[in-house]
Amino acid sequence: MSDIKPGLRLKSVVCDTEAMVIKYSGDEGISCGGAPMIDAKAEAPEKGTASDGFSDGSLVGKRYVDADDTMELLCVKPGAGSMSVGDTLLVEKSAKSLPSSD
């Protein structure tokens, strides 16, 4: 998928995961479970199985980012597959600490 931009909703072809693109810069495709994700509006083929190393799952409401924080996805439907860009797994974004109110 070459026209990836913020706001695009994607779904996995190997599990129930769905995600919304928050930030994307690059030319590698977004995958889940080791298989490329497709537009959420597209007709999905029969579900496959997640590849080894890409089956830790994704949690609804969590944001997933790359190490450089140049790509960010929001999981809108959980599933068994792990999201990645190319072969690089995305990790759950940690919450920012709020300043103390002392």
C-alpha positions as CSV (number, residue, x, y, z in Angstrom):
1,M,0.0,0.0,0.0
2,S,1.7,3.2,-1.2
3,D,-0.7,5.9,-0.1
4,I,-0.3,5.6,3.7
5,K,-1.2,8.8,5.5
6,P,-2.5,9.9,8.9
7,G,-6.2,9.0,9.4
8,L,-6.0,5.8,7.2
9,R,-7.6,2.8,8.9
10,L,-6.0,-0.6,8.3
11,K,-6.9,-4.1,9.1
12,S,-4.9,-7.3,9.4
13,V,-5.3,-10.3,7.1
14,V,-4.1,-12.8,9.8
15,C,-6.1,-11.7,12.9
16,D,-8.7,-9.2,14.1
17,T,-6.3,-6.3,14.6
18,E,-7.4,-2.9,13.2
19,A,-5.3,0.3,13.5
20,M,-5.4,3.9,12.5
21,V,-2.3,5.6,11.2
22,I,-1.4,8.6,13.4
23,K,2.0,9.4,12.0
24,Y,3.8,7.8,9.1
25,S,7.0,8.7,7.3
26,G,8.7,6.1,5.1
27,D,8.2,3.9,2.2
28,E,8.0,0.5,3.9
29,G,4.5,-1.1,4.3
30,I,2.7,-1.6,7.6
31,S,2.3,-5.3,8.6
32,C,0.5,-7.2,11.3
33,G,1.3,-10.8,12.2
34,G,4.0,-10.7,9.5
35,A,1.6,-10.0,6.7
36,P,0.9,-6.6,5.0
37,M,-2.2,-4.8,6.4
38,I,-4.9,-3.7,4.0
39,D,-7.4,-0.8,3.9
40,A,-10.1,-1.4,6.5
41,K,-12.8,-0.9,3.8
42,A,-11.3,-3.6,1.5
43,E,-12.7,-7.1,1.3
44,A,-10.5,-9.2,3.4
45,P,-9.3,-12.6,2.3
46,E,-9.7,-15.7,4.5
47,K,-7.7,-15.1,7.7
48,G,-4.2,-16.7,7.8
49,T,-2.0,-17.2,10.8
50,A,0.6,-14.9,12.4
51,S,4.2,-15.6,11.7
52,D,6.6,-16.6,14.5
53,G,7.9,-13.5,16.2
54,F,4.9,-11.4,15.1
55,S,2.3,-13.0,17.3
56,D,2.5,-11.1,20.7
57,G,-0.8,-9.4,20.0
58,S,-2.0,-5.8,19.9
59,L,-4.2,-4.0,22.5
60,V,-7.1,-1.7,21.9
61,G,-6.5,1.9,22.7
62,K,-2.7,1.6,22.7
63,R,-0.4,3.5,20.5
64,Y,2.5,1.6,18.8
65,V,5.6,3.4,17.6
66,D,9.0,2.6,16.0
67,A,12.3,3.3,17.8
68,D,12.8,6.7,16.1
69,D,9.2,7.8,16.9
70,T,8.6,8.6,13.2
71,M,5.7,6.2,12.9
72,E,2.7,5.8,15.1
73,L,-0.4,3.6,14.9
74,L,-3.4,3.5,17.2
75,C,-4.9,0.1,17.8
76,V,-8.7,0.4,17.4
77,K,-9.5,-3.3,17.5
78,P,-7.3,-5.9,19.3
79,G,-5.9,-9.0,17.8
80,A,-3.3,-11.8,18.0
81,G,-0.8,-10.2,15.6
82,S,2.0,-7.8,16.4
83,M,2.2,-4.7,14.2
84,S,5.4,-3.8,12.3
85,V,6.9,-1.6,9.7
86,G,8.9,-3.8,7.4
87,D,10.6,-6.4,9.7
88,T,10.8,-3.9,12.6
89,L,8.2,-4.6,15.3
90,L,6.4,-1.5,16.7
91,V,6.4,-1.2,20.5
92,E,3.7,0.1,22.8
93,K,4.2,3.9,23.4
94,S,4.7,4.7,27.0
95,A,2.6,7.4,28.7
96,K,4.2,10.7,29.5
97,S,4.7,11.5,33.2
98,L,2.6,14.3,34.5
99,P,4.4,17.0,36.6
100,S,3.9,16.7,40.4
101,S,1.4,19.0,42.0
102,D,3.5,19.7,45.1
